Amino acid sequence: MTCRNENLTLESRLVQTGVGRDERTGGISFPIYPSATYRHPGVGESTGYDYTRSGNPTRQLLEESLARLEGGARGLAFASGMAALTTLFLHFSSGDHVVVSQDLYGGTYRILDQVFAKFGLRVSYVDTSDTTAVAAAIRPESKALLVETPGNPLLGVADLAALGALCRERGLLFVVDNTFLTPVLQRPFEFGADITVYSATKYFGGHNDLCAGALVARTPELGDRLYFLQNSTGGILPPQDCWLLLRSLKTLALRLERHCANALAVARWLEQQPKVTAVYYPGLERHPGHALSKRQSAGFGGMLSFRVDTPATARQVLKRLQLISFAESLGGVESLMTLPAVQTHADVPEAERRRLGICESLLRLSVGIESACDIIADLDQALNQC
Ligand SMILES: *Cc1c(COP(=O)(O)O)cnc(C)c1O
């Protein structure tokens, strides 16, 4: 009974990441190659590795694993999600225009408005859960659509198939920031995406102990272009961190299963609480993106947001939390809660925040993999027992 690796399910391939790749020793875990440079066998000859920014065996295994996981031609690993996004935006030229989700990671807003604007990259923020609004925002100089779905922090769901068709018709590069779901739960290339972006600090890393980012290109041409930009600008992920991320990939599917189950249990509980005025989680039947989410994703993820009656209640909850940490970031095994208006989304202009509904009574919860009962008990004492 032989079982070829290509026929394995995604879950098994994740677990088997790197197994057998260190042919010299047979190591189950692939080694870290710290060497900054490599001996040349002769003039004009190379072992395949010359200088670590341009290529490193540990990073190469990670990048190949990311590409295979996504079903893309090339993966690239960066020192952070922002380094990956920076490299992506450097693909564009002054005068180019990009359409971007308005329900967006705060740092992406900041880099577009305060860094790339200076270089003439123009941006329109639209509700990407409304395909008609996206179509209306496209200009003759538009080059790309960047979508985050589910959105951040309000978990709006964009129709990937409809947006993929729109981008094809209008000649736009279709880029999806798939940080919240990862290819285990959502596979943007199957809906026509050209590039996927990740903050691997989140679910890929999964343990709140690593900062990393990734880009995956669907075609070899785009992969070569992004590699050129990565090598030119140098925001690479160091080999030690590549190894840590390879290790994390092995448990990704298992972790996500638990994140999804816990998030649904917590969302259902939150809906019943008198002080909670709204719960945003695509897994809830009443969420406007529920049916769409079910069609295009294999799970609803571990992120949810909720609104409480007053900003004072939100502050009280954050102060009283015990198991859940009041901390930024998301996607790790430990549950974390933030107040987006003053933390992750502080760089979104205030008027824009108000328009979107990111106010000081909105809390965002990254549901970890502790027991759902313990998470709910902590929320209960923080919210209700005073
Ligand atoms: C965190 C995050 C980023 C930025 O990634 P870093 O690793 O923090 O640089 C980008 N997009 C999304 C959706 C994120 O959650």
The ligand as a MOL file (V3000), in Angstrom:
LIG
                    3D

  0  0  0     0  0            999 V3000
M  V30 BEGIN CTAB
M  V30 COUNTS 15 15 0 0 0
M  V30 BEGIN ATOM
M  V30 1 C -1.6330 41.5780 11.3020 0
M  V30 2 C -2.1380 41.7400 9.9390 0
M  V30 3 C -1.3330 42.3080 8.9320 0
M  V30 4 C 0.0640 42.8110 9.2110 0
M  V30 5 O 0.9330 41.7560 9.5360 0
M  V30 6 P 2.2000 41.8840 10.5460 0
M  V30 7 O 2.7050 40.4810 10.5920 0
M  V30 8 O 1.6740 42.3800 11.8500 0
M  V30 9 O 3.1600 42.8270 9.9230 0
M  V30 10 C -1.8670 42.3840 7.6490 0
M  V30 11 N -3.1200 41.9590 7.3640 0
M  V30 12 C -3.9160 41.4230 8.3260 0
M  V30 13 C -5.2850 40.9640 7.9640 0
M  V30 14 C -3.4540 41.3060 9.6290 0
M  V30 15 O -4.2630 40.7860 10.5720 0
M  V30 END ATOM
M  V30 BEGIN BOND
M  V30 1 1 1 2
M  V30 2 1 2 3
M  V30 3 2 2 14
M  V30 4 1 3 4
M  V30 5 2 3 10
M  V30 6 1 4 5
M  V30 7 1 5 6
M  V30 8 2 6 7
M  V30 9 1 6 8
M  V30 10 1 6 9
M  V30 11 1 10 11
M  V30 12 2 11 12
M  V30 13 1 12 13
M  V30 14 1 12 14
M  V30 15 1 14 15
M  V30 END BOND
M  V30 END CTAB
M  END
